[in-house]
């Protein structure tokens, strides 16, 4: 998930928002200021409603951030790196660099999010009762009531047992603990997630046909959950097929490096580039050290008239954002980190820190396709 605006860091983890947050932020403020708050407290002015709407919406997104930050903090305590936290249209995403090593760690990383949401619901509900008892809250009484209710709904929804929701992770941890098979557990959680997606879509259609426009939101949410669960199932199947495979079995060995001070046009004009069948270009500085990775995709986004003025290092993915693996590392572990990488590629370094290979999605897809074809051939011979 791309970060359109970076907000800072929490426990050393970069935090940002996607542009879609701005849309949902305005919609929530509008709904609070024009519909919810005037309906529950019709004794104030339009300006107060809008100020309260902005304030409460900020608190709502702060509670969303607390939910996601809790996942990340617990993950770090269990030795898992966290790439970043991003708030977007459907809440937030914590991009972990790897999976939990134990079912127990998987459980606590997942369950802490809903726990924080329930805690926020209790906090805001308590503030509402306090203001109500002192008769001094005014428009903030229904505002804090809305915040408590929304955090309660957030916690309940996220604890539903289906991937990629937190409840799906809890289900995965439980099955993993009982069976010892993490891949099987992840597949079951993905199936449950798809079932939840279909239920939400069906409920949304029924509500819409009954005259409720809110049904469209449930259809959209169900479609998102269904798509995410299917993607998780596909990822699990791929990891299963790559079980026992190491990075050295898949990587493109001894990749050609390019000078980072070259322009994009200089690179495109190289005659030998026609014989280079990959679209990844590791960059080295004048001192011979790796500086980043340029790709054909990044070059294509530069206007043709600007390519002769744009250095490769200025358009490249920075070295700090490129996942690094070792030749002897299991490929599923590196694949997890690659999924969060901007270009979906990884450098492979030996024990001395020398670049010895690159792993790209096409390398993995080609290897999986080869495994499938060989498997089909074995089945045909057995018949």
Secondary structure, 3 states (H helix, E strand, C coil): CCCCEEEEEECCEEEEECCHHHHHHHHHHHHHHHHHHHHHCCCCCHHHHHHHHHHHHHHHHHHHHHHHHHHHHHHHHCCCCEEEEEEECCEEEEEECCCCCCHHHHHHHHHHHHHHHHHHHHHHHHHHHHHHHHCCCCHHHHHHHHHHHHHHHHHHHHCCCCCCCHHHHHHHHHHHHHHCCHHHHHHHHHHHHHHHHHHHHHHHHHHHHCCCCCHHHHHHHHHHHHHHHHHHHHHHHHHHHCCCCEHHHHCEECCCEEECCCEHHHHHHCHHHHHCCCCEEEEECCCCCEEEEEEHHHHHCCCHHHCCCCEHHHHCEEHHHCEEECCCCEHHHHHHHHCCCCCCCEEEECCCCCEEEEECHHHHHHHHHHHHHHHHHHHHHHC
